[in-house]
Amino acid sequence: MSTHESFGRTPAHPGRIVAGALLMLVGIGWLLDEVADVDVPWGALLPVALMLVGAALLLTARSGVGRGLIPIGIVLTIVLGLGTVLPGVPVSGGVGERRVEPTTIARVEDEHELGIGSLRIDLSGVDFPEGAHSMDASVGIGELVISVPSDVAIMAHGEVGAGNFVFLDDERSGLGVEETFTEDDYENAERTLRIDASVGLGSIEVRRSG
């Protein structure tokens, strides 16, 4: 082969090919989920991604060039494992940064979930009627932040596989965190909100808005 023919020609790197395919897979799914409002089956895509990583590692086992995919495989395994061990933790809720700003109590009482990323729920725009209200929110890996207006008393039950749970001025952290915090005036308040929150790996924060 002549020098001209071989110049600039680099053999395809299996690890880079798989990494690129994974990025495209996640990117297309995120775009469809966020922009086109398509219900992307993340629960099916994640096992496919893990199989791609495993196949690449097998193909490159002798040369070792695919070792950079090992961390990706570990993360995917953790995400899928959390979905199995902790049924309340979503692996099919999407990927990315999501901000929810409901303006009605009906939207507050919907279930909010995200697979991987940051989920921020700001309730400051909701005119809470008198009575007891509730909401559920969960994140697989990442952070969950819920902001509640000051005229609503809060009870918050949080479960974190590994990470921390912050409720106003109180905090719990570690492995298998499960805690319920209740404000002193909750039982006698005109407006109350019970929050059930879960995060597989990451953090939960319940704060006052404003």
Backbone as CSV, one residue per row, in Angstrom:
resi,resn,N_x,N_y,N_z,CA_x,CA_y,CA_z,C_x,C_y,C_z
1,MET,0.849,-1.192,0.000,0.000,0.000,0.000,0.884,1.240,0.000
2,SER,0.568,2.192,-0.837,1.403,3.382,-0.944,1.192,4.294,0.242
3,THR,2.160,5.240,0.423,2.056,6.200,1.517,0.812,7.051,1.360
4,HIS,0.484,7.398,0.075,-0.677,8.231,-0.184,-1.974,7.528,0.216
5,GLU,-2.060,6.237,-0.023,-3.264,5.477,0.263,-3.499,5.297,1.767
6,SER,-2.421,5.161,2.553,-2.550,4.907,3.983,-2.616,6.166,4.818
7,PHE,-2.263,7.324,4.227,-2.206,8.560,5.001,-3.605,8.977,5.468
8,GLY,-3.738,9.258,6.766,-4.993,9.753,7.318,-6.050,8.692,7.534
9,ARG,-5.738,7.436,7.245,-6.723,6.376,7.428,-6.492,5.708,8.778
10,THR,-7.457,5.837,9.685,-7.335,5.282,11.034,-8.333,4.158,11.210
11,PRO,-7.872,3.018,11.713,-8.807,1.906,11.919,-9.942,2.301,12.857
12,ALA,-11.129,1.799,12.565,-12.290,2.099,13.414,-12.067,1.563,14.823
13,HIS,-12.346,2.362,15.807,-12.179,2.004,17.208,-13.535,1.541,17.736
14,PRO,-13.694,0.252,18.091,-15.001,-0.265,18.538,-15.580,0.502,19.714
15,GLY,-14.709,0.863,20.647,-15.199,1.593,21.811,-15.795,2.928,21.437
16,ARG,-15.149,3.634,20.507,-15.661,4.930,20.087,-16.955,4.778,19.300
17,ILE,-17.027,3.735,18.498,-18.251,3.497,17.727,-19.429,3.276,18.658
18,VAL,-19.245,2.417,19.681,-20.335,2.135,20.620,-20.679,3.373,21.437
19,ALA,-19.653,4.093,21.894,-19.905,5.313,22.668,-20.696,6.319,21.836
20,GLY,-20.317,6.467,20.568,-21.051,7.368,19.685,-22.486,6.917,19.481
21,ALA,-22.668,5.592,19.317,-24.026,5.060,19.134,-24.878,5.307,20.381
22,LEU,-24.284,5.158,21.565,-25.019,5.385,22.813,-25.425,6.854,22.945
23,LEU,-24.485,7.749,22.610,-24.794,9.176,22.687,-25.919,9.543,21.731
24,MET,-25.876,8.979,20.529,-26.941,9.234,19.566,-28.276,8.682,20.069
25,LEU,-28.244,7.485,20.648,-29.457,6.852,21.157,-30.100,7.701,22.245
26,VAL,-29.273,8.131,23.217,-29.785,8.959,24.314,-30.228,10.323,23.797
27,GLY,-29.436,10.914,22.894,-29.773,12.231,22.360,-31.080,12.235,21.590
28,ILE,-31.273,11.242,20.736,-32.521,11.150,19.976,-33.701,10.925,20.909
29,GLY,-33.507,10.038,21.896,-34.580,9.793,22.857,-34.939,11.035,23.639
30,TRP,-33.925,11.766,24.100,-34.166,13.002,24.853,-34.891,14.026,24.005
31,LEU,-34.478,14.174,22.740,-35.109,15.145,21.842,-36.588,14.806,21.623
32,LEU,-36.867,13.537,21.371,-38.248,13.117,21.161,-39.090,13.314,22.423
33,ASP,-38.490,13.034,23.563,-39.203,13.127,24.832,-39.528,14.570,25.187
34,GLU,-38.537,15.468,25.002,-38.681,16.838,25.452,-39.335,17.748,24.414
35,VAL,-38.955,17.586,23.143,-39.406,18.523,22.111,-40.654,18.026,21.395
36,ALA,-40.626,16.753,20.980,-41.747,16.213,20.210,-42.838,15.615,21.093
37,ASP,-42.623,15.608,22.412,-43.601,15.064,23.371,-43.974,13.617,23.042
38,VAL,-42.945,12.833,22.676,-43.136,11.417,22.384,-42.801,10.616,23.638
39,ASP,-43.609,9.638,23.950,-43.376,8.789,25.114,-42.284,7.772,24.776
40,VAL,-41.035,8.120,25.087,-39.889,7.276,24.738,-39.783,6.106,25.715
41,PRO,-39.656,4.872,25.221,-39.565,3.697,26.112,-38.160,3.533,26.681
42,TRP,-37.796,4.396,27.644,-36.451,4.340,28.227,-36.183,3.001,28.903
43,GLY,-37.233,2.392,29.454,-37.057,1.104,30.104,-36.570,0.029,29.159
44,ALA,-36.847,0.175,27.846,-36.358,-0.781,26.844,-35.026,-0.338,26.256
45,LEU,-34.822,0.980,26.132,-33.587,1.487,25.530,-32.364,1.244,26.411
46,LEU,-32.541,1.352,27.722,-31.397,1.170,28.619,-30.819,-0.245,28.556
47,PRO,-31.631,-1.313,28.562,-31.049,-2.650,28.393,-30.347,-2.820,27.047
48,VAL,-30.896,-2.203,25.981,-30.241,-2.269,24.666,-28.871,-1.608,24.734
49,ALA,-28.797,-0.452,25.391,-27.516,0.243,25.532,-26.514,-0.605,26.304
50,LEU,-26.981,-1.272,27.369,-26.093,-2.123,28.158,-25.588,-3.305,27.327
51,MET,-26.450,-3.860,26.484,-26.024,-4.969,25.624,-24.984,-4.515,24.599
52,LEU,-25.137,-3.293,24.078,-24.148,-2.758,23.139,-22.783,-2.615,23.803
53,VAL,-22.794,-2.101,25.034,-21.538,-1.953,25.774,-20.913,-3.315,26.026
54,GLY,-21.725,-4.296,26.452,-21.202,-5.637,26.709,-20.623,-6.272,25.456
55,ALA,-21.302,-6.097,24.315,-20.794,-6.662,23.052,-19.460,-6.039,22.666
56,ALA,-19.343,-4.730,22.842,-18.089,-4.055,22.506,-16.942,-4.517,23.402
57,LEU,-17.244,-4.719,24.690,-16.207,-5.193,25.611,-15.749,-6.610,25.252
58,LEU,-16.681,-7.449,24.811,-16.304,-8.796,24.386,-15.428,-8.756,23.139
59,LEU,-15.796,-7.925,22.185,-15.052,-7.847,20.928,-13.647,-7.278,21.118
60,THR,-13.480,-6.447,22.129,-12.181,-5.798,22.351,-11.462,-6.354,23.573
61,ALA,-11.903,-7.515,24.069,-11.334,-8.067,25.305,-9.838,-8.341,25.166
62,ARG,-9.408,-8.867,24.030,-8.003,-9.235,23.867,-7.113,-8.005,23.707
63,SER,-7.607,-7.018,22.994,-6.786,-5.825,22.771,-6.895,-4.820,23.911
64,GLY,-8.014,-4.837,24.598,-8.204,-3.914,25.719,-8.554,-2.504,25.316
65,VAL,-8.814,-2.268,24.019,-9.069,-0.897,23.571,-10.446,-0.392,23.998
66,GLY,-11.310,-1.280,24.446,-12.651,-0.854,24.837,-12.818,-0.620,26.319
67,ARG,-11.709,-0.560,27.047,-11.812,-0.410,28.505,-12.508,0.873,28.930
68,GLY,-12.481,1.886,28.072,-13.142,3.144,28.407,-14.644,3.024,28.525
69,LEU,-15.192,1.914,28.021,-16.637,1.709,28.107,-17.077,1.119,29.448
70,ILE,-16.116,0.651,30.236,-16.465,0.013,31.506,-17.258,0.945,32.423
71,PRO,-16.848,2.229,32.608,-17.650,3.114,33.464,-19.081,3.295,32.956
72,ILE,-19.251,3.355,31.628,-20.590,3.493,31.066,-21.426,2.269,31.415
73,GLY,-20.811,1.096,31.275,-21.510,-0.135,31.616,-21.906,-0.192,33.082
74,ILE,-21.019,0.306,33.941,-21.309,0.310,35.377,-22.513,1.208,35.685
75,VAL,-22.535,2.412,35.082,-23.646,3.340,35.311,-24.961,2.740,34.837
76,LEU,-24.953,2.147,33.634,-26.172,1.533,33.105,-26.646,0.394,34.000
77,THR,-25.696,-0.398,34.500,-26.051,-1.512,35.387,-26.679,-0.995,36.678
78,ILE,-26.122,0.100,37.227,-26.661,0.682,38.461,-28.082,1.173,38.236
79,VAL,-28.299,1.873,37.106,-29.627,2.403,36.817,-30.647,1.281,36.724
80,LEU,-30.316,0.242,35.953,-31.245,-0.879,35.801,-31.421,-1.637,37.114
81,GLY,-30.348,-1.762,37.887,-30.436,-2.440,39.179,-31.327,-1.697,40.150
82,LEU,-31.233,-0.362,40.145,-32.082,0.434,41.025,-33.552,0.248,40.675
83,GLY,-33.828,0.162,39.379,-35.207,-0.041,38.962,-35.756,-1.375,39.412
84,THR,-34.863,-2.368,39.611,-35.297,-3.690,40.056,-35.398,-3.771,41.571
85,VAL,-34.373,-3.233,42.254,-34.330,-3.320,43.715,-35.287,-2.334,44.370
86,LEU,-35.384,-1.128,43.785,-36.267,-0.101,44.321,-37.345,0.191,43.286
87,PRO,-38.474,-0.511,43.347,-39.514,-0.369,42.337,-40.033,1.049,42.175
88,GLY,-39.944,1.871,43.204,-40.441,3.237,43.101,-39.519,4.164,42.357
89,VAL,-38.301,3.718,42.035,-37.333,4.564,41.342,-37.453,4.339,39.848
90,PRO,-37.694,5.402,39.060,-37.938,5.211,37.641,-36.655,5.008,36.842
91,VAL,-36.722,4.143,35.815,-35.647,4.083,34.810,-36.228,4.466,33.461
92,SER,-37.508,4.798,33.427,-38.164,5.090,32.162,-38.719,6.509,32.110
93,GLY,-38.249,7.378,32.991,-38.808,8.722,33.045,-38.076,9.754,32.224
94,GLY,-37.121,9.347,31.404,-36.406,10.299,30.581,-35.055,10.682,31.162
95,VAL,-34.324,11.482,30.388,-32.975,11.899,30.754,-32.834,13.392,30.509
96,GLY,-32.149,14.090,31.417,-31.883,15.505,31.201,-32.279,16.361,32.381
97,GLU,-32.479,17.649,32.102,-32.889,18.607,33.137,-34.337,18.990,32.878
98,ARG,-35.168,18.823,33.902,-36.598,19.091,33.739,-37.074,20.011,34.849
99,ARG,-37.783,21.067,34.450,-38.344,22.005,35.422,-39.863,21.993,35.280
100,VAL,-40.555,21.746,36.376,-42.012,21.680,36.383,-42.537,22.840,37.213
101,GLU,-43.414,23.650,36.627,-43.975,24.808,37.313,-45.500,24.776,37.175
102,PRO,-46.161,23.924,37.930,-47.621,23.806,37.817,-48.319,25.074,38.285
103,THR,-49.512,25.299,37.733,-50.315,26.454,38.133,-51.665,26.030,38.695
104,THR,-51.941,24.728,38.701,-53.204,24.225,39.252,-52.912,23.092,40.233
105,ILE,-53.824,22.893,41.172,-53.635,21.838,42.162,-53.710,20.460,41.514
106,ALA,-54.458,20.335,40.427,-54.543,19.044,39.731,-53.182,18.645,39.172
107,ARG,-52.437,19.616,38.671,-51.101,19.325,38.128,-50.126,18.978,39.247
108,VAL,-50.311,19.569,40.420,-49.454,19.240,41.563,-49.619,17.775,41.926
109,GLU,-50.850,17.298,41.888,-51.136,15.949,42.349,-50.866,14.874,41.298
110,ASP,-50.361,15.278,40.136,-49.869,14.300,39.174,-48.603,13.647,39.719
111,GLU,-48.215,12.529,39.093,-46.950,11.883,39.470,-45.849,12.411,38.568
112,HIS,-44.743,12.849,39.178,-43.635,13.424,38.419,-42.425,12.501,38.552
113,GLU,-41.794,12.172,37.430,-40.635,11.293,37.506,-39.635,11.594,36.397
114,LEU,-38.368,11.245,36.680,-37.268,11.427,35.726,-36.284,10.279,35.935
115,GLY,-35.767,9.725,34.844,-34.820,8.620,34.958,-33.452,9.067,35.451
116,ILE,-32.814,9.962,34.681,-31.482,10.450,35.030,-31.439,11.951,34.800
117,GLY,-30.970,12.712,35.789,-30.820,14.149,35.607,-31.324,14.946,36.791
118,SER,-31.846,16.138,36.491,-32.297,17.072,37.520,-33.782,17.371,37.307
119,LEU,-34.573,17.127,38.342,-36.005,17.415,38.305,-36.298,18.467,39.371
120,ARG,-36.734,19.648,38.926,-37.054,20.748,39.844,-38.535,21.095,39.707
121,ILE,-39.234,21.037,40.819,-40.669,21.296,40.848,-40.915,22.537,41.702
122,ASP,-41.386,23.605,41.067,-41.629,24.876,41.747,-43.142,25.072,41.885
123,LEU,-43.630,25.060,43.121,-45.065,25.157,43.387,-45.507,26.578,43.744
124,SER,-44.636,27.556,43.555,-44.956,28.923,43.971,-46.100,29.526,43.167
125,GLY,-46.377,28.995,41.978,-47.456,29.547,41.153,-48.808,28.913,41.404
126,VAL,-48.893,28.029,42.402,-50.146,27.324,42.681,-50.889,28.012,43.822
127,ASP,-52.193,28.295,43.603,-53.045,28.833,44.665,-53.693,27.636,45.361
128,PHE,-53.065,27.183,46.438,-53.552,25.987,47.138,-54.880,26.271,47.834
129,PRO,-55.910,25.504,47.518,-57.176,25.646,48.269,-57.025,25.032,49.663
130,GLU,-57.942,25.347,50.538,-57.894,24.766,51.873,-58.092,23.254,51.793
131,GLY,-57.404,22.540,52.692,-57.533,21.092,52.711,-56.190,20.397,52.587
132,ALA,-56.247,19.077,52.520,-55.036,18.250,52.432,-54.759,17.890,50.971
133,HIS,-53.500,17.996,50.586,-53.082,17.700,49.215,-51.852,16.808,49.258
134,SER,-51.553,16.165,48.141,-50.400,15.256,48.109,-49.755,15.279,46.739
135,MET,-48.497,14.842,46.679,-47.794,14.720,45.408,-46.734,13.645,45.519
136,ASP,-46.419,13.003,44.373,-45.372,11.989,44.290,-44.349,12.430,43.256
137,ALA,-43.078,12.264,43.580,-42.009,12.621,42.644,-40.828,11.683,42.847
138,SER,-40.168,11.308,41.755,-39.035,10.386,41.871,-38.032,10.608,40.745
139,VAL,-36.774,10.315,41.078,-35.658,10.412,40.126,-34.799,9.168,40.295
140,GLY,-34.361,8.585,39.181,-33.494,7.412,39.267,-32.105,7.780,39.761
141,ILE,-31.390,8.579,38.974,-30.070,9.080,39.351,-30.045,10.584,39.115
142,GLY,-29.709,11.358,40.153,-29.641,12.805,40.003,-30.212,13.518,41.205
143,GLU,-30.857,14.669,40.948,-31.392,15.467,42.047,-32.875,15.750,41.842
144,LEU,-33.558,15.842,42.973,-34.972,16.198,43.002,-35.131,17.364,43.965
145,VAL,-35.596,18.505,43.453,-35.766,19.706,44.273,-37.224,20.144,44.184
146,ILE,-37.873,20.298,45.340,-39.278,20.693,45.393,-39.387,21.970,46.220
147,SER,-39.942,23.032,45.615,-40.107,24.314,46.299,-41.579,24.537,46.618
148,VAL,-41.875,24.777,47.915,-43.262,24.873,48.387,-43.496,26.263,48.969
149,PRO,-44.630,26.909,48.637,-44.918,28.230,49.210,-45.084,28.194,50.727
150,SER,-44.860,29.335,51.355,-44.797,29.390,52.822,-46.153,29.226,53.491
151,ASP,-47.268,29.389,52.753,-48.585,29.268,53.388,-49.130,27.837,53.370
152,VAL,-48.279,26.881,53.008,-48.677,25.477,52.964,-47.787,24.685,53.921
153,ALA,-48.371,23.974,54.872,-47.608,23.146,55.810,-47.225,21.834,55.112
154,ILE,-46.038,21.327,55.441,-45.489,20.201,54.688,-45.224,18.989,55.573
155,MET,-45.572,17.818,55.038,-45.061,16.545,55.528,-44.360,15.891,54.333
156,ALA,-43.118,15.458,54.516,-42.360,14.889,53.403,-41.749,13.554,53.797
157,HIS,-42.093,12.527,53.028,-41.482,11.209,53.201,-40.504,11.007,52.055
158,GLY,-39.256,10.752,52.389,-38.243,10.597,51.351,-37.481,9.291,51.479
159,GLU,-37.181,8.678,50.329,-36.357,7.473,50.270,-35.224,7.710,49.292
160,VAL,-33.989,7.479,49.760,-32.796,7.661,48.923,-31.946,6.407,49.023
161,GLY,-31.670,5.774,47.889,-30.829,4.573,47.904,-29.426,4.881,48.394
162,ALA,-28.846,5.959,47.861,-27.533,6.431,48.314,-27.458,7.920,48.018
163,GLY,-27.249,8.719,49.063,-27.195,10.166,48.872,-27.716,10.891,50.083
164,ASN,-28.471,11.982,49.868,-28.944,12.751,51.010,-30.351,13.286,50.787
165,PHE,-31.027,13.543,51.890,-32.389,14.059,51.913,-32.376,15.306,52.782
166,VAL,-32.695,16.448,52.170,-32.700,17.732,52.878,-34.135,18.240,52.949
167,PHE,-34.608,18.480,54.169,-35.935,19.034,54.392,-35.783,20.328,55.187
168,LEU,-35.988,21.454,54.522,-35.808,22.760,55.148,-34.431,22.828,55.824
169,ASP,-34.379,22.802,57.156,-33.083,22.900,57.849,-32.555,21.546,58.320
170,ASP,-33.257,20.475,58.023,-32.827,19.142,58.463,-32.234,18.365,57.287
171,GLU,-31.292,17.487,57.604,-30.648,16.700,56.537,-30.293,15.306,57.052
172,ARG,-30.497,14.310,56.193,-30.069,12.945,56.440,-29.293,12.477,55.211
173,SER,-28.231,11.730,55.427,-27.437,11.267,54.293,-26.867,9.889,54.589
174,GLY,-26.505,9.184,53.515,-25.922,7.859,53.660,-26.535,6.878,52.684
175,LEU,-26.519,5.593,53.071,-27.102,4.530,52.256,-28.453,4.121,52.830
176,GLY,-29.408,3.871,51.962,-30.723,3.438,52.415,-31.413,4.447,53.313
177,VAL,-31.344,5.718,52.945,-31.984,6.763,53.755,-33.500,6.700,53.566
178,GLU,-34.219,6.659,54.657,-35.684,6.738,54.626,-36.135,7.529,55.842
179,GLU,-36.792,8.649,55.587,-37.139,9.552,56.679,-38.445,10.274,56.355
180,THR,-39.205,10.585,57.403,-40.407,11.402,57.266,-40.258,12.635,58.137
181,PHE,-40.352,13.808,57.523,-40.280,15.067,58.256,-41.663,15.719,58.239
182,THR,-42.062,16.273,59.389,-43.367,16.932,59.489,-43.203,18.263,60.199
183,GLU,-43.714,19.328,59.610,-43.663,20.630,60.270,-44.553,20.630,61.505
184,ASP,-44.186,21.446,62.488,-44.892,21.458,63.775,-46.368,21.803,63.629
185,ASP,-46.695,22.705,62.700,-48.083,23.163,62.583,-48.874,22.370,61.543
186,TYR,-48.357,21.238,61.118,-48.987,20.490,60.027,-50.407,20.043,60.383
187,GLU,-50.607,19.493,61.550,-51.906,18.932,61.922,-53.010,19.990,61.992
188,ASN,-52.675,21.207,62.327,-53.691,22.253,62.501,-53.726,23.262,61.359
189,ALA,-52.912,23.054,60.328,-52.829,24.010,59.223,-54.053,23.906,58.308
190,GLU,-54.439,25.031,57.711,-55.573,25.051,56.787,-55.221,24.394,55.453
191,ARG,-53.964,24.524,55.047,-53.505,23.952,53.789,-52.293,23.067,54.059
192,THR,-52.376,21.829,53.657,-51.254,20.917,53.886,-50.875,20.200,52.593
193,LEU,-49.632,19.796,52.538,-49.134,19.047,51.385,-48.264,17.904,51.884
194,ARG,-48.654,16.688,51.514,-47.825,15.521,51.800,-47.031,15.182,50.548
195,ILE,-45.709,15.080,50.706,-44.814,14.771,49.586,-44.219,13.388,49.793
196,ASP,-44.340,12.543,48.789,-43.659,11.252,48.770,-42.612,11.321,47.669
197,ALA,-41.341,11.304,48.072,-40.255,11.498,47.117,-39.245,10.358,47.214
198,SER,-38.674,9.992,46.080,-37.649,8.946,46.085,-36.591,9.235,45.035
199,VAL,-35.350,8.908,45.393,-34.203,9.023,44.486,-33.335,7.794,44.688
200,GLY,-32.943,7.165,43.599,-32.089,5.986,43.729,-30.680,6.355,44.145
201,LEU,-30.062,7.258,43.385,-28.694,7.699,43.665,-28.648,9.200,43.447
202,GLY,-28.474,9.970,44.545,-28.456,11.415,44.407,-29.046,12.102,45.621
203,SER,-29.920,13.099,45.387,-30.403,13.893,46.507,-31.855,14.333,46.320
204,ILE,-32.509,14.509,47.466,-33.844,15.107,47.537,-33.726,16.379,48.377
205,GLU,-34.317,17.464,47.903,-34.370,18.681,48.697,-35.781,19.268,48.649
206,VAL,-36.350,19.490,49.832,-37.634,20.161,49.954,-37.365,21.510,50.617
207,ARG,-37.715,22.582,49.900,-37.394,23.924,50.382,-38.602,24.842,50.252
208,ARG,-38.475,26.028,50.840,-39.491,27.052,50.672,-39.197,27.848,49.406
209,SER,-40.249,28.172,48.660,-40.064,28.965,47.438,-39.886,30.437,47.803
210,GLY,-39.238,31.149,46.881,-39.028,32.574,47.095,-37.774,32.869,47.870
